[in-house]
């Protein structure tokens, strides 16, 4: 499978409608058959980086499962008015899963109020959203060497994304077939089993994922990737999305 690279540094940060933060989309898998209420959020899966700049409401996504992981910055308390969710997102790199259809309010976990003064006080998070009944995702934090892309054969579509959260990582293909690259925080890549069957869609995926051409050249021929930490405390997030039926 080809690997399509991205770099959050080249990703346009889109402001939230309520002014409470920004979102950088790393991956979006469009749903071709979304209907009704889901048509307003027509994706099967979406992975994005978000900066929470001030307290305020989170948008509700009916029919969507969400997982949110604090990367760095200020702790956030996520709470629903009816008490269905009350979670303190304070520990970095610990994924929290919840029903995306629940409207949540975000407040600073330390009790502070008002707009923060600069990105150093904001919270940066990774958001993973999947359409219930269509696909599901797992979010794993890795701190030791790993190999990605060697999933067991299946007719169901599979997408694997890795993102460097901390430090630097060495990435290489099997043997000497692919040049070695070094990735730092905010860089990563994803593979999509559908690209093997539909090569014409590759350009669309590349354009949408804000590719870094140097990294893409290193990854594009690799069926699997070997990743190893290069710095103390390095951490890598791996998101695996599995479709429940062939789309």
PyMOL commands that set and color helices and strands:
alter all, ss='L'
color gray80, all
select helices_A, chain A and resi 8-10+36-41+119-121+194-197+199-208+213-219
alter helices_A, ss='H'
color red, helices_A
select strands_A, chain A and resi 3-7+14-15+21-30+43-52+56-58+64-73+76-79+86-89+96-99+104-108+123-131+135-142+146-148+158-166+168-173+181-184+187-192+225-229+235-243
alter strands_A, ss='S'
color yellow, strands_A
deselect
rebuild
show_as cartoon
